[in-house]
Amino acid sequence: MRRRVFLVGTATFLLAMFAAWQAAPASDRVPVTTITILDSREQTTGDVADLLRRGRHLELERRWGDALSFYEDALRQHDAEPSLQQRFDVTRLHYDLQRRYNDRSFCDTVARLPSERALELYGQVLLKIDSHYVEAPQWKDLVSRGNETLEVALGEPTFLDRNVAEAARPALGAFRRELRDAMASQNVRSRFDASNAVAVAARLAQQRLGIAQAPVILEYLCGATNALDRYSAYLTPTQFNEVYSQIEGNFVGLGVELKAVDGALTIVHVITGSPAEESGIRSGDQIVAVNGHLTQNLSTDQAAHLLEGVENTTVALTIAAVGQTPRQVVVRRRRVDVPSVDQVAIIDAEHGVGYFKLTCFQKTTARDLDAALWKLHREGMKSLVIDMCNNPGGVLDASVEVADRFIDRGVIVAQRSRIAQEDFTYSAHEQGKWRMPLVVMLDENSASAAEILAMAIRDHQRGTLVGTRSFGKGYSQGIFPLEGTNAGIRLTTAKLYSPKGHCWSHVGIEPDIFVKSVRVAAKPINGVLPPETNPILAAAVLEAIRLTGVAGQALQQARK
């Protein structure tokens, strides 16, 4: 049995599938500098009515993944707007359903699971929520979200084709009405009441529609986990294994991170040493077709699904780069080792400015970090820039280990929960510290574990934060295996606090030097914008040079 681990990151912390939201800033620290430099980031703009219209268009086209990404971006601009939040919630139900039923491991689970075992599994999930979730669960709300999840499923061909015979579909309307009446009469005040209510719904679906009880119960199970917050979720056997692969720092695939940009499937990052990199694919390239299927006719999810496959199989891609004729590339899927510390270099030799990109926090991060620091030290590093832009987080312990390399003593982060066993304070040790001037780069996609490091650096006055306001996720999740299955659940178990007691959830972290950006057409070189065209990096290098001068003056004064 795998041991439980704590994650602090966005839902799938190594795959940049969709952006997340953040609330308005509430920092008690005013940025000391504002720099305006050109940037190439996409923005979701418009008033709420316009955003709702554009989002509904994506929904009507059943592009659920793209719609979910759109509403997340819209919520960045209009935090907690009820109408946008409501569309986000509905879209997530559709998106999650399609994801489940496109996952063979989930479909196999549904087909093999007896009704009694399915109900036991639902009860097991409720017990874990009761024992570990950060807030006291509202059992009636969890059942209500299960009702909504089943309602969505009964309108989706993906669910109907597998579970409801054609002859039974005319009875769907009557069944919905009967189900609502039956569930409204249930008095749900405990997890046992919740299990009883779900059993009623499953039996009714079997009697009226001929649906096996297991798929109905699993919809209630997924609805219960999704009702908690946007980070808690049921993990299919495939997803459960992927989480542990990511923790270990490897997975089977092509080694690219994707995002829909202006309707095109754009590669935002190519992992060093991956099959994609070896095939000449670069950040900024667009995937025009996958195995002959034009991506313009596919949703992001559908295109990503075509890219997936087992180890040693191949996929044919049509790649378009800026200013070049589209080319055909055949890439073999294989196990990819993800470097959590990448692009290690002295980027300003005159001033000794070291640099590396911290892409995520995983099991290998501390080892990778030590190797990078010693390499830069041998090459004459006088100051260090740590790039955490687009770092979605990862393993909590790994973020603590990184902070411990730079902070002499004191609290790094405190974890607080409803359950006393989940409370813990992580503190620095006093040996083996790196004391060079430090600059940390952040952007709106720097989340959780990245924010732990940033807040520790700030509260201990160990360095300067440069960039834009961060993601704003100050919660940790536990990964829990489900007994008797190969599946699991991800549950939010605790809230995180900085060394000075600040929680950054829903507000993010304001940098000390804020980089105000506008668009510019700039092509990355080897996946990275050079300092003169990367606004945050340009500002970070200037700050590193300034800090090196300040440190030198302080040393001279101390010697006198």
C-alpha positions as CSV (number, residue, x, y, z in Angstrom):
1,M,0.0,0.0,0.0
2,R,1.4,3.4,-1.0
3,R,1.9,5.8,1.9
4,R,-0.1,9.0,1.9
5,V,1.7,12.1,0.7
6,F,0.8,15.8,0.9
7,L,0.7,17.8,-2.3
8,V,0.6,21.6,-2.5
9,G,-0.2,22.4,-6.1
10,T,-2.8,22.7,-8.8
11,A,-4.8,19.6,-9.6
12,T,-2.2,17.9,-11.8
13,F,0.9,19.7,-10.9
14,L,3.2,18.6,-13.8
15,L,0.7,19.0,-16.7
16,A,0.0,22.6,-17.6
17,M,-3.5,21.9,-18.9
18,F,-5.5,24.8,-17.5
19,A,-4.9,28.0,-15.7
20,A,-6.5,28.6,-12.3
21,W,-8.1,31.6,-10.6
22,Q,-7.0,34.0,-8.0
23,A,-8.7,36.7,-6.0
24,A,-7.9,40.4,-5.6
25,P,-4.7,41.3,-3.8
26,A,-4.7,41.7,0.0
27,S,-1.0,42.1,0.7
28,D,0.2,44.3,3.6
29,R,3.3,45.1,1.7
30,V,3.4,47.7,-1.1
31,P,5.6,46.8,-4.1
32,V,8.7,49.0,-4.1
33,T,9.1,49.1,-7.9
34,T,6.8,48.9,-11.0
35,I,8.4,48.1,-14.3
36,T,6.6,48.3,-17.7
37,I,8.1,45.9,-20.2
38,L,6.6,44.1,-23.2
39,D,5.2,40.6,-22.7
40,S,3.4,38.0,-24.8
41,R,0.8,36.6,-22.2
42,E,-2.8,36.2,-23.3
43,Q,-5.4,38.0,-21.2
44,T,-9.1,37.2,-20.7
45,T,-10.8,40.6,-20.8
46,G,-14.4,41.9,-21.1
47,D,-17.3,42.6,-18.9
48,V,-19.2,39.8,-17.2
49,A,-22.0,39.7,-19.8
50,D,-19.5,39.4,-22.6
51,L,-17.5,36.7,-20.8
52,L,-20.7,34.7,-20.1
53,R,-21.7,34.9,-23.8
54,R,-18.2,33.8,-24.9
55,G,-18.2,31.0,-22.4
56,R,-21.6,29.8,-23.3
57,H,-20.5,29.6,-26.9
58,L,-17.8,27.1,-25.9
59,E,-20.3,25.1,-23.8
60,L,-22.7,24.9,-26.8
61,E,-19.9,23.5,-28.8
62,R,-19.3,21.0,-26.0
63,R,-15.7,22.1,-25.7
64,W,-15.8,21.5,-22.0
65,G,-12.0,21.7,-21.3
66,D,-11.7,24.9,-23.2
67,A,-14.8,26.3,-21.5
68,L,-13.4,25.4,-18.0
69,S,-10.1,27.1,-18.9
70,F,-12.0,30.1,-20.1
71,Y,-14.1,30.5,-16.9
72,E,-11.0,30.0,-14.7
73,D,-9.3,32.9,-16.6
74,A,-12.5,35.0,-16.4
75,L,-12.6,34.5,-12.6
76,R,-9.2,36.0,-12.4
77,Q,-10.6,39.2,-13.7
78,H,-13.9,39.0,-11.8
79,D,-13.2,37.1,-8.6
80,A,-16.2,35.4,-7.0
81,E,-18.7,36.7,-9.6
82,P,-21.6,34.4,-8.9
83,S,-22.7,33.9,-12.5
84,L,-19.2,33.0,-13.7
85,Q,-18.7,30.7,-10.6
86,Q,-22.0,29.0,-11.4
87,R,-20.9,28.4,-15.1
88,F,-17.5,27.2,-13.9
89,D,-19.2,24.6,-11.6
90,V,-21.5,23.3,-14.3
91,T,-18.7,23.1,-16.8
92,R,-16.5,21.2,-14.4
93,L,-19.2,18.6,-14.0
94,H,-19.3,18.0,-17.8
95,Y,-15.6,18.1,-18.1
96,D,-15.0,15.6,-15.3
97,L,-17.6,13.2,-16.6
98,Q,-16.0,13.2,-20.1
99,R,-12.6,12.7,-18.5
100,R,-13.8,9.7,-16.5
101,Y,-15.5,8.0,-19.4
102,N,-12.5,8.6,-21.7
103,D,-10.4,6.7,-19.1
104,R,-10.4,3.0,-19.7
105,S,-9.4,2.3,-16.1
106,F,-12.6,4.0,-14.8
107,C,-14.8,2.2,-17.4
108,D,-13.3,-1.1,-16.3
109,T,-14.0,-0.2,-12.6
110,V,-17.7,0.6,-13.5
111,A,-18.1,-2.6,-15.4
112,R,-16.7,-4.9,-12.7
113,L,-18.0,-3.3,-9.5
114,P,-20.9,-5.0,-7.8
115,S,-23.6,-2.6,-6.4
116,E,-22.8,-3.6,-2.8
117,R,-19.1,-2.9,-3.3
118,A,-19.8,0.4,-5.0
119,L,-21.9,1.5,-2.0
120,E,-19.1,0.4,0.4
121,L,-16.7,2.5,-1.7
122,Y,-18.9,5.5,-1.4
123,G,-19.0,5.0,2.4
124,Q,-15.2,4.7,2.5
125,V,-14.9,8.0,0.7
126,L,-17.3,9.7,3.1
127,L,-15.3,8.3,6.0
128,K,-12.1,9.8,4.7
129,I,-13.8,13.1,4.2
130,D,-15.1,12.9,7.8
131,S,-11.6,12.0,9.1
132,H,-9.3,14.3,7.1
133,Y,-11.1,17.1,5.2
134,V,-10.0,20.6,6.3
135,E,-13.6,21.7,7.2
136,A,-16.5,19.9,8.7
137,P,-18.4,18.3,5.8
138,Q,-22.0,19.3,5.1
139,W,-23.5,15.9,4.2
140,K,-26.6,17.1,2.6
141,D,-24.6,19.3,0.3
142,L,-22.4,16.4,-0.8
143,V,-25.5,14.4,-1.7
144,S,-27.0,17.4,-3.5
145,R,-23.9,17.7,-5.6
146,G,-24.2,14.0,-6.4
147,N,-27.7,14.7,-7.6
148,E,-26.4,17.4,-9.9
149,T,-23.6,15.1,-11.2
150,L,-26.1,12.4,-12.0
151,E,-28.4,14.9,-13.7
152,V,-25.5,16.0,-15.9
153,A,-24.6,12.4,-16.7
154,L,-28.2,11.6,-17.8
155,G,-27.9,14.3,-20.4
156,E,-24.5,13.3,-21.7
157,P,-24.2,10.8,-24.6
158,T,-20.9,9.6,-23.1
159,F,-22.8,8.3,-20.0
160,L,-26.0,7.2,-21.7
161,D,-24.3,5.1,-24.4
162,R,-22.6,3.0,-21.8
163,N,-25.3,2.7,-19.2
164,V,-28.8,3.4,-20.5
165,A,-30.5,1.3,-23.1
166,E,-32.1,3.2,-26.0
167,A,-35.6,1.9,-25.1
168,A,-35.3,3.3,-21.6
169,R,-34.4,6.9,-22.7
170,P,-38.0,8.2,-23.2
171,A,-38.4,7.6,-19.4
172,L,-35.5,9.9,-18.5
173,G,-37.8,13.0,-17.9
174,A,-40.1,11.1,-15.6
175,F,-37.2,9.5,-13.7
176,R,-35.6,12.9,-13.1
177,R,-38.8,14.3,-11.5
178,E,-39.2,11.1,-9.4
179,L,-35.6,11.2,-8.3
180,R,-35.8,14.9,-7.2
181,D,-38.9,14.1,-5.1
182,A,-37.3,11.0,-3.6
183,M,-34.1,12.8,-2.7
184,A,-35.9,15.9,-1.3
185,S,-37.6,13.6,1.2
186,Q,-34.2,12.3,2.5
187,N,-33.1,13.7,5.8
188,V,-29.3,13.7,5.4
189,R,-27.5,14.7,8.6
190,S,-24.6,12.2,8.7
191,R,-22.5,10.2,6.4
192,F,-24.6,7.1,7.1
193,D,-27.7,9.1,6.0
194,A,-25.8,10.1,2.9
195,S,-25.0,6.5,2.1
196,N,-28.7,5.5,2.6
197,A,-29.9,8.3,0.3
198,V,-27.5,7.3,-2.5
199,A,-28.7,3.7,-2.1
200,V,-32.2,4.9,-2.7
201,A,-31.2,6.8,-5.8
202,A,-29.3,3.8,-7.2
203,R,-32.2,1.4,-6.7
204,L,-34.6,3.9,-8.3
205,A,-32.4,4.3,-11.4
206,Q,-32.2,0.5,-11.7
207,Q,-35.9,0.1,-11.4
208,R,-37.0,2.9,-13.8
209,L,-34.1,2.9,-16.3
210,G,-32.5,-0.4,-16.0
211,I,-29.1,1.2,-15.1
212,A,-26.7,-0.9,-13.0
213,Q,-26.3,0.6,-9.6
214,A,-22.5,0.9,-9.7
215,P,-22.3,3.7,-12.3
216,V,-25.0,5.7,-10.5
217,I,-23.2,5.4,-7.1
218,L,-19.9,6.4,-8.7
219,E,-21.5,9.6,-10.0
220,Y,-22.6,10.4,-6.4
221,L,-19.1,9.5,-5.2
222,C,-17.4,11.9,-7.7
223,G,-20.0,14.6,-7.0
224,A,-19.2,14.3,-3.2
225,T,-15.5,14.9,-3.7
226,N,-16.0,17.6,-6.2
227,A,-18.4,19.4,-3.9
228,L,-15.7,20.0,-1.3
229,D,-13.5,22.4,-3.3
230,R,-11.9,22.7,-6.7
231,Y,-8.8,20.7,-5.6
232,S,-10.4,17.7,-4.1
233,A,-11.4,14.9,-6.5
234,Y,-11.8,11.2,-7.2
235,L,-8.8,9.7,-8.9
236,T,-9.3,6.9,-11.4
237,P,-6.7,4.1,-11.3
238,T,-4.9,5.8,-14.2
239,Q,-4.9,9.2,-12.5
240,F,-3.9,7.7,-9.2
241,N,-0.8,6.1,-10.8
242,E,0.0,9.4,-12.7
243,V,0.1,11.3,-9.4
244,Y,2.7,9.0,-8.0
245,S,4.6,9.1,-11.3
246,Q,4.7,12.8,-11.0
247,I,5.8,12.7,-7.4
248,E,8.7,10.5,-8.6
249,G,9.4,12.9,-11.4
250,N,8.7,10.8,-14.4
251,F,5.8,9.7,-16.7
252,V,5.1,8.1,-20.1
253,G,4.4,10.5,-22.9
254,L,5.9,13.0,-25.3
255,G,7.2,15.5,-22.8
256,V,5.2,18.6,-23.8
257,E,2.8,20.9,-21.9
258,L,-0.1,22.3,-23.9
259,K,-2.5,25.1,-23.8
260,A,-5.2,26.4,-26.2
261,V,-4.2,29.9,-27.4
262,D,-6.6,31.7,-29.7
263,G,-8.1,28.4,-30.7
264,A,-4.8,26.7,-31.5
265,L,-3.1,23.9,-29.6
266,T,0.1,25.5,-28.6
267,I,3.1,23.9,-26.9
268,V,4.0,26.1,-23.9
269,H,6.9,24.0,-22.7
270,V,9.1,21.1,-23.9
271,I,10.8,19.0,-21.2
272,T,14.5,18.8,-21.5
273,G,15.6,15.4,-22.9
274,S,12.1,14.4,-23.8
275,P,11.0,12.6,-27.1
276,A,9.5,15.9,-28.2
277,E,12.7,17.8,-27.8
278,E,14.7,15.1,-29.6
279,S,12.2,15.4,-32.5
280,G,12.9,19.1,-32.9
281,I,9.7,20.3,-31.3
282,R,10.1,23.7,-29.5
283,S,8.0,25.9,-27.2
284,G,5.8,28.2,-29.2
285,D,5.1,25.5,-31.9
286,Q,1.5,24.7,-32.7
287,I,0.1,21.2,-33.2
288,V,-1.9,21.4,-36.4
289,A,-2.9,17.7,-36.6
290,V,-2.6,14.5,-34.5
291,N,-2.5,11.2,-36.5
292,G,-4.2,13.1,-39.4
293,H,-7.0,14.6,-37.2
294,L,-6.9,18.4,-37.5
295,T,-6.7,20.0,-34.0
296,Q,-8.8,22.9,-35.1
297,N,-11.8,20.5,-35.1
298,L,-11.0,19.1,-31.7
299,S,-11.3,20.3,-28.2
300,T,-8.1,20.6,-26.1
301,D,-9.2,17.4,-24.2
302,Q,-9.8,15.5,-27.4
303,A,-6.4,16.5,-28.9
304,A,-4.6,15.7,-25.6
305,H,-6.3,12.3,-25.5
306,L,-4.9,11.5,-29.0
307,L,-1.4,12.4,-27.8
308,E,-1.7,9.9,-24.9
309,G,-0.6,6.3,-25.3
310,V,1.4,3.4,-23.9
311,E,5.2,3.3,-23.8
312,N,7.0,2.7,-27.1
313,T,4.0,3.5,-29.4
314,T,4.3,6.4,-31.8
315,V,2.1,9.4,-32.8
316,A,2.3,11.4,-36.0
317,L,2.1,15.2,-35.5
318,T,1.9,18.1,-37.9
319,I,3.8,20.9,-36.4
320,A,3.7,24.6,-37.4
321,A,6.3,27.0,-36.2
322,V,6.1,30.8,-36.7
323,G,7.3,31.7,-40.2
324,Q,7.8,28.1,-41.3
325,T,6.0,25.6,-43.4
326,P,4.2,22.9,-41.4
327,R,6.2,19.7,-41.0
328,Q,5.4,16.1,-40.2
329,V,7.0,14.6,-37.1
330,V,6.6,11.1,-35.7
331,V,7.3,10.9,-32.0
332,R,7.7,7.7,-29.9
333,R,6.2,7.8,-26.5
334,R,8.5,6.8,-23.7
335,R,9.2,7.4,-20.0
336,V,10.2,11.0,-19.5
337,D,12.3,12.1,-16.5
338,V,11.1,15.6,-15.5
339,P,13.9,17.8,-14.3
340,S,12.5,19.9,-11.5
341,V,15.5,22.2,-11.7
342,D,16.2,23.2,-15.3
343,Q,18.2,25.6,-17.5
344,V,21.0,26.1,-15.0
345,A,23.3,28.8,-16.1
346,I,25.3,32.0,-15.4
347,I,23.2,34.5,-17.3
348,D,25.2,37.6,-16.6
349,A,28.9,36.6,-16.5
350,E,30.1,40.2,-15.7
351,H,28.1,40.3,-12.5
352,G,28.0,36.6,-11.7
353,V,24.2,36.3,-11.8
354,G,23.2,32.6,-11.6
355,Y,19.9,31.3,-12.8
356,F,17.7,28.2,-12.9
357,K,14.1,27.4,-13.5
358,L,12.3,25.6,-10.7
359,T,9.6,23.9,-12.7
360,C,7.9,21.9,-9.9
361,F,8.4,20.3,-6.5
362,Q,8.9,16.5,-6.6
363,K,10.8,13.8,-4.9
364,T,14.1,14.6,-6.8
365,T,13.9,18.4,-6.3
366,A,16.3,18.7,-3.3
367,R,18.9,16.5,-5.1
368,D,18.5,18.5,-8.4
369,L,18.8,21.8,-6.5
370,D,22.0,20.8,-4.7
371,A,23.6,19.8,-8.1
372,A,22.5,23.1,-9.6
373,L,23.8,25.3,-6.8
374,W,27.2,23.6,-6.7
375,K,27.5,23.9,-10.5
376,L,26.7,27.7,-10.4
377,H,29.1,28.1,-7.4
378,R,32.0,26.6,-9.4
379,E,31.1,28.9,-12.3
380,G,31.4,32.0,-10.2
381,M,27.9,32.7,-9.0
382,K,27.6,35.9,-6.9
383,S,23.8,36.1,-6.8
384,L,21.0,33.8,-7.8
385,V,17.7,34.2,-9.7
386,I,15.2,31.4,-9.0
387,D,12.5,31.3,-11.8
388,M,9.2,29.9,-10.4
389,C,7.0,31.3,-13.2
390,N,4.4,28.7,-14.2
391,N,5.5,26.5,-11.3
392,P,2.2,24.8,-10.3
393,G,3.5,23.3,-7.0
394,G,4.0,19.7,-6.0
395,V,5.1,17.9,-2.9
396,L,5.0,19.9,0.3
397,D,8.1,18.3,1.8
398,A,10.1,19.2,-1.3
399,S,9.2,22.9,-1.0
400,V,10.3,22.9,2.6
401,E,13.6,21.3,1.7
402,V,14.3,24.0,-0.9
403,A,13.5,26.8,1.5
404,D,15.7,25.1,4.1
405,R,18.7,25.6,1.7
406,F,18.4,29.4,2.0
407,I,16.9,30.1,5.4
408,D,19.0,29.9,8.6
409,R,16.4,29.2,11.2
410,G,12.7,29.6,12.1
411,V,9.4,28.5,10.7
412,I,9.1,27.8,6.9
413,V,5.4,27.0,6.8
414,A,2.7,26.0,9.2
415,Q,-0.1,23.6,8.3
416,R,-3.4,23.9,10.2
417,S,-6.5,21.7,9.9
418,R,-9.7,20.8,11.6
419,I,-8.1,17.5,12.6
420,A,-5.3,17.9,15.1
421,Q,-3.2,15.1,13.5
422,E,-2.9,17.1,10.3
423,D,-1.3,20.1,12.2
424,F,2.4,20.5,11.7
425,T,5.0,23.3,11.7
426,Y,8.0,22.9,9.3
427,S,11.1,24.7,10.5
428,A,14.6,25.4,9.0
429,H,17.7,23.8,10.3
430,E,21.0,25.7,10.8
431,Q,23.5,23.9,8.7
432,G,24.6,24.0,5.0
433,K,23.1,27.3,4.0
434,W,23.5,29.3,0.8
435,R,23.8,33.0,1.6
436,M,24.2,34.7,-1.8
437,P,21.8,37.5,-2.7
438,L,18.5,35.9,-3.9
439,V,15.8,37.0,-6.3
440,V,12.7,34.9,-6.8
441,M,10.5,35.2,-10.0
442,L,6.7,34.7,-9.7
443,D,3.8,35.0,-12.0
444,E,0.0,34.3,-11.8
445,N,0.6,30.6,-12.4
446,S,3.1,30.2,-9.5
447,A,1.1,28.2,-7.0
448,S,1.1,26.5,-3.6
449,A,4.6,24.9,-3.1
450,A,6.1,27.8,-5.1
451,E,4.2,30.2,-2.8
452,I,5.4,28.4,0.3
453,L,9.0,29.1,-0.8
454,A,8.2,32.7,-1.8
455,M,6.5,33.5,1.5
456,A,9.3,32.0,3.5
457,I,11.8,34.1,1.5
458,R,9.7,37.2,2.1
459,D,9.0,36.8,5.8
460,H,12.6,36.0,6.6
461,Q,13.7,39.0,4.5
462,R,16.0,36.6,2.6
463,G,15.5,38.0,-0.9
464,T,13.4,40.0,-3.4
465,L,10.2,38.7,-5.1
466,V,9.9,39.9,-8.7
467,G,7.0,39.5,-11.2
468,T,3.2,39.5,-10.9
469,R,0.8,38.4,-8.2
470,S,0.9,34.7,-7.7
471,F,-1.9,32.1,-8.0
472,G,-3.2,32.2,-4.4
473,K,-3.5,28.6,-3.3
474,G,-2.6,28.1,0.4
475,Y,-4.0,24.6,1.0
476,S,-2.4,21.2,1.1
477,Q,-4.0,18.0,-0.2
478,G,-3.5,14.4,0.9
479,I,-3.6,11.5,-1.6
480,F,-5.6,8.6,-0.1
481,P,-5.8,5.1,-1.7
482,L,-9.2,3.5,-1.7
483,E,-9.1,0.0,-0.2
484,G,-9.9,-2.9,-2.6
485,T,-9.4,-0.7,-5.7
486,N,-6.5,0.8,-7.6
487,A,-8.2,4.2,-7.4
488,G,-7.9,7.0,-4.8
489,I,-9.0,10.4,-3.8
490,R,-7.3,13.8,-3.4
491,L,-8.6,15.7,-0.3
492,T,-7.8,19.2,0.9
493,T,-6.6,18.5,4.5
494,A,-5.1,21.7,5.8
495,K,-4.6,25.4,5.3
496,L,-1.1,26.8,5.0
497,Y,0.4,29.8,6.9
498,S,3.6,31.7,6.3
499,P,6.3,32.2,9.0
500,K,4.6,35.4,10.1
501,G,1.1,33.8,10.1
502,H,-0.2,35.0,6.8
503,C,-2.4,32.8,4.6
504,W,-2.2,33.6,0.9
505,S,-5.2,31.6,-0.3
506,H,-7.5,33.4,-2.7
507,V,-5.2,36.5,-2.6
508,G,-1.9,35.4,-3.9
509,I,1.5,37.0,-3.1
510,E,2.3,40.5,-4.3
511,P,5.9,40.8,-5.5
512,D,8.3,43.4,-4.2
513,I,9.0,44.5,-7.7
514,F,5.9,44.3,-9.8
515,V,6.4,43.8,-13.6
516,K,3.5,45.4,-15.4
517,S,3.3,43.8,-18.8
518,V,1.8,44.3,-22.3
519,R,2.0,42.1,-25.3
520,V,4.9,41.7,-27.7
521,A,5.6,39.1,-30.4
522,A,8.7,37.3,-29.1
523,K,9.8,33.8,-30.0
524,P,11.4,31.8,-27.2
525,I,15.0,30.6,-27.7
526,N,15.3,26.9,-26.6
527,G,12.0,27.4,-24.7
528,V,13.0,30.5,-22.8
529,L,12.5,34.2,-23.6
530,P,15.9,35.9,-23.2
531,P,16.3,38.6,-20.6
532,E,15.7,41.4,-23.0
533,T,12.3,40.0,-24.1
534,N,11.3,38.3,-20.9
535,P,10.1,41.1,-18.6
536,I,10.2,39.3,-15.3
537,L,13.6,37.9,-15.9
538,A,15.0,41.3,-17.1
539,A,13.8,42.9,-13.9
540,A,15.1,40.0,-11.8
541,V,18.6,40.3,-13.3
542,L,18.7,44.0,-12.6
543,E,17.7,43.4,-9.0
544,A,20.3,40.6,-8.6
545,I,23.0,43.0,-9.8
546,R,21.8,45.7,-7.3
547,L,21.7,43.2,-4.4
548,T,25.2,42.0,-5.3
549,G,26.4,45.6,-5.0
550,V,24.6,46.1,-1.7
551,A,26.1,42.9,-0.3
552,G,29.6,43.9,-1.4
553,Q,29.3,47.3,0.3
554,A,28.1,45.7,3.5
555,L,31.0,43.3,3.4
556,Q,33.4,46.2,3.0
557,Q,31.9,48.0,5.9
558,A,32.1,44.9,8.1
559,R,35.8,44.5,7.3
560,K,36.4,48.1,8.3
